[in-house]
């Protein structure tokens, strides 16, 4: 039975999936299995995968999204550790070796993530060390307050303890974009520490038009995450008033920013529906009334701030 299960969901990624699989197969750490879930691809993905014979387990399913694909792989995974690799990203050759060693030495850690490089569709390096170059604070150690405020964990860099996954639960099908972020939060809510290696052990591929490239979609999922945490987790009872208030604050900030993006990308009417809901919840926040007034003004020179995920 392999110690590591490598989970690779793919959808219409024929251009990149071969190199992604090869970056997994080239790992210096050899005690692993690979599970590829084809989430209803309509391109030549299946033909590309067929070239690898029995190098990995293959699951074909109707298109259901990344959460369902990862959950399908994990239903048959046998590893003590779980490694996540999306179909257009790449690993360096000693990624698994260094992370297995890290988790073996730190039983309190639920998962370990790493620094990451960013490349484009032509393999041009946009950032050699993204977290360091952009000054991003990364969650590590006992970090519940920190991880609730920022999603600075790249899924392709994560090696997770299987027991942590089972306690935290499956990836949530309600979240098309940020299902991984909710899962990391749920791991930390279970009391696990988070490990971090400051070396870029993976390459995240930035692709124009991807789900992750839309700030509005991302903020929409973040809003759902905070609502799920407030409605389905007894945060005040299990983690105290301060954590509950922190999630409330994050939900408010995300919804206000989302209303701004809706005004920019959709219409003032769409933004007003969200803002009126916010006013009912927070009637004494004067900035909401200013936002409502602005929603009636058509301004073609608005530019949304860019916040890398």
C-alpha positions in Angstrom: 0.0 0.0 0.0 1.6 3.3 -1.1 2.2 6.0 1.6 1.2 8.9 -0.7 -1.9 9.2 -2.9 -1.5 11.9 -5.7 -4.8 13.3 -6.7 -5.1 15.0 -10.2 -8.5 16.3 -11.4 -8.6 17.4 -15.0 -11.1 19.0 -17.3 -10.2 19.9 -21.0 -6.5 20.2 -20.2 -5.0 18.1 -23.1 -2.3 20.8 -23.6 -0.8 20.5 -20.1 -1.9 17.2 -18.5 0.9 15.1 -19.9 3.7 17.3 -18.4 1.8 17.5 -15.1 1.7 13.7 -14.8 5.3 13.4 -15.8 6.3 15.9 -13.0 4.6 13.5 -10.6 6.1 10.4 -12.1 9.6 11.9 -11.8 9.5 12.4 -8.1 12.5 11.1 -6.2 10.2 9.8 -3.5 8.8 6.6 -5.0 6.2 5.2 -2.6 3.1 6.8 -4.2 0.1 6.1 -6.3 -1.5 8.6 -8.8 -5.2 8.9 -9.3 -6.4 11.0 -12.3 -10.1 12.0 -12.5 -11.3 13.1 -15.9 -14.1 15.4 -15.0 -16.1 15.1 -18.3 -13.4 16.4 -20.7 -14.5 16.9 -24.3 -11.1 17.5 -25.8 -8.3 14.9 -26.4 -7.5 14.5 -22.7 -8.5 10.8 -22.7 -6.2 10.1 -25.6 -3.3 11.8 -23.9 -3.9 9.9 -20.7 -4.1 6.6 -22.6 -0.4 7.0 -23.6 0.6 6.4 -20.0 -0.9 2.9 -19.8 -1.2 1.7 -16.2 1.0 4.4 -14.7 -2.0 5.6 -12.7 -5.5 4.9 -11.7 -8.0 6.5 -14.0 -11.6 7.6 -13.3 -13.9 9.1 -15.9 -17.0 10.9 -14.7 -19.5 13.5 -16.0 -18.5 17.1 -15.4 -19.2 17.9 -11.8 -16.4 20.3 -10.8 -13.1 20.1 -9.0 -14.6 19.2 -5.6 -16.5 16.1 -6.9 -13.4 15.0 -8.9 -11.1 15.2 -5.8 -13.7 13.5 -3.7 -14.0 10.7 -6.3 -10.2 10.2 -6.2 -10.1 10.2 -2.4 -12.8 7.6 -2.2 -10.3 5.0 -3.7 -7.1 6.5 -2.4 -5.1 4.3 0.0 -2.2 6.6 1.0 -1.4 7.8 4.5 -0.7 11.2 2.9 -2.6 13.0 0.1 -0.9 15.2 -2.5 -2.9 17.5 -4.7 -1.8 18.4 -8.2 -4.1 20.2 -10.7 -3.9 19.3 -14.4 -1.9 22.3 -15.6 0.6 22.7 -12.7 4.0 21.2 -12.1 6.1 19.8 -9.2 9.9 19.9 -8.7 11.4 16.5 -8.4 12.0 16.4 -4.6 8.6 17.9 -3.6 7.1 14.7 -2.1 10.4 13.6 -0.5 10.8 16.9 1.4 7.2 17.0 2.5 6.9 13.4 3.6 10.0 13.9 5.8 8.4 17.1 7.2 5.1 15.5 8.2 6.8 12.3 9.5 8.7 14.5 12.0 5.7 16.7 13.0 2.6 14.6 13.9 0.7 17.7 15.0 0.7 19.1 11.5 -2.4 18.4 9.4 -0.7 19.4 6.2 2.3 21.2 4.9 2.4 23.7 2.0 5.3 25.5 0.4 6.5 28.6 -1.5 5.4 28.5 -5.1 6.6 29.7 -8.5 4.1 31.2 -11.0 4.3 30.5 -14.8 2.1 31.4 -17.7 0.8 29.3 -20.5 4.1 29.5 -22.4 6.1 28.5 -19.3 7.5 32.0 -18.8 8.3 32.4 -15.1 6.2 35.3 -13.7 7.3 34.9 -10.1 10.1 32.6 -9.0 9.0 32.9 -5.3 5.5 34.3 -5.4 4.9 34.6 -1.6 8.2 36.2 -1.0 8.1 38.6 -4.0 4.6 39.8 -3.2 5.0 40.0 0.5 2.3 37.5 1.3 2.0 36.3 4.9 1.5 32.5 4.7 -0.4 30.5 7.3 1.8 28.3 9.5 1.8 26.8 12.9 -1.4 27.3 15.0 -3.0 29.8 12.7 -6.8 29.8 12.9 -7.1 33.6 13.1 -4.6 34.0 10.2 -6.1 31.4 7.9 -9.6 32.9 8.4 -8.3 36.2 7.0 -6.2 35.1 4.0 -6.2 32.1 1.6 -2.5 32.1 0.9 -2.2 28.4 0.4 -1.6 27.0 -3.2 -3.3 23.6 -3.5 -0.6 22.1 -5.7 1.9 22.6 -2.9 0.0 20.8 -0.2 0.7 17.4 1.3 -2.1 16.5 3.7 -2.3 13.8 6.4 -5.2 11.4 5.5 -6.4 11.5 9.1 -6.7 15.3 8.9 -8.7 15.0 5.7 -11.1 12.5 7.2 -11.7 14.7 10.3 -12.2 17.9 8.3 -14.5 16.3 5.7 -14.7 16.2 1.9 -14.4 19.1 -0.5 -17.6 21.1 -0.5 -19.6 20.7 -3.8 -21.2 24.2 -3.3 -17.9 26.0 -4.0 -16.8 25.9 -7.7 -13.6 28.0 -7.0 -12.4 28.1 -3.4 -13.3 24.7 -2.1 -9.7 24.1 -1.1 -9.7 27.2 1.1 -12.7 26.0 3.1 -11.1 22.6 3.5 -7.8 24.1 4.9 -9.9 26.1 7.4 -11.7 23.0 8.5 -8.5 21.2 9.0 -7.3 24.0 11.3 -10.6 24.1 13.1 -9.9 20.5 14.0 -6.9 21.6 16.0 -4.1 20.7 13.5 -1.1 22.9 13.0 0.0 24.0 9.4 3.5 23.4 8.2 5.3 25.5 5.6 8.5 25.1 3.6 9.9 28.3 2.1 11.2 26.6 -1.0 9.2 26.8 -4.3 8.5 23.1 -4.8 5.7 23.6 -7.4 4.8 25.8 -10.3 1.3 27.3 -10.5 0.2 28.0 -14.0 -1.7 31.3 -14.4 -4.2 31.0 -17.3 -6.4 33.8 -18.6 -10.0 32.9 -18.4 -9.6 30.3 -15.7 -12.0 30.2 -12.7 -9.3 31.5 -10.4 -8.6 34.5 -12.7 -12.1 36.0 -11.9 -11.9 38.1 -8.7 -15.7 38.3 -8.6 -16.1 34.5 -8.7 -13.4 34.1 -6.0 -15.1 36.7 -3.7 -18.4 35.0 -4.3 -17.0 31.7 -3.0 -15.3 33.5 -0.1 -18.6 34.9 0.9 -20.2 31.4 0.8 -17.3 30.1 2.9 -17.9 32.6 5.7 -21.6 32.0 5.5 -21.0 28.2 5.8 -18.7 28.8 8.8 -21.2 30.9 10.6 -24.3 28.8 9.8 -22.9 25.3 10.1 -20.0 25.5 12.6 -20.6 26.4 16.2 -17.6 28.8 16.2 -18.5 30.8 19.3 -18.9 27.6 21.4 -15.9 25.8 20.0 -13.4 28.6 19.4 -14.7 31.7 21.2 -16.4 35.0 20.6 -13.3 36.6 19.0 -13.2 33.9 16.2 -17.0 34.3 15.5 -16.5 38.1 15.3 -13.6 37.7 13.0 -15.7 35.6 10.6 -18.5 38.2 10.8 -16.0 40.9 9.9 -14.6 38.9 6.9 -18.1 38.2 5.6 -19.0 41.9 5.8 -15.8 43.0 4.0 -16.1 40.4 1.3 -19.7 41.2 0.6 -19.0 44.9 0.3 -16.1 44.3 -2.1 -18.3 41.9 -4.0 -21.0 44.6 -4.4 -18.3 46.9 -5.8 -17.3 44.3 -8.4 -20.9 43.6 -9.2 -21.4 47.3 -9.9 -18.3 47.3 -12.1 -18.9 44.0 -14.0 -22.7 43.6 -13.9 -24.9 46.5 -13.1 -25.8 48.9 -10.3 -29.1 47.0 -9.8 -27.2 43.8 -9.0 -25.0 45.6 -6.6 -27.9 47.3 -4.9 -29.6 44.0 -4.1 -26.5 42.9 -2.2 -26.1 46.3 -0.5 -29.7 46.4 0.7 -29.1 43.0 2.3 -26.0 44.4 4.0 -27.9 47.4 5.2 -30.5 45.2 6.8 -27.8 43.3 8.7 -25.6 46.4 9.5 -28.0 49.4 9.5 -25.5 51.7 11.2 -22.6 51.3 8.7 -22.6 54.7 7.0 -20.3 53.5 4.2 -23.1 51.2 3.0 -25.3 54.1 2.3 -22.5 55.8 0.4 -22.0 52.6 -1.6 -25.7 52.5 -2.4 -25.6 56.1 -3.6 -22.6 55.3 -5.9 -24.5 52.4 -7.4 -26.8 54.8 -9.1 -23.8 56.5 -10.8 -22.5 55.0 -14.1 -18.8 55.4 -14.2 -16.9 53.8 -17.0 -13.5 54.6 -15.4 -13.9 52.2 -12.5 -11.1 49.8 -12.0 -11.3 46.9 -9.6 -8.3 46.3 -7.3 -6.3 43.2 -8.1 -5.7 40.9 -5.1 -3.9 37.7 -6.0 -5.4 34.6 -4.4 
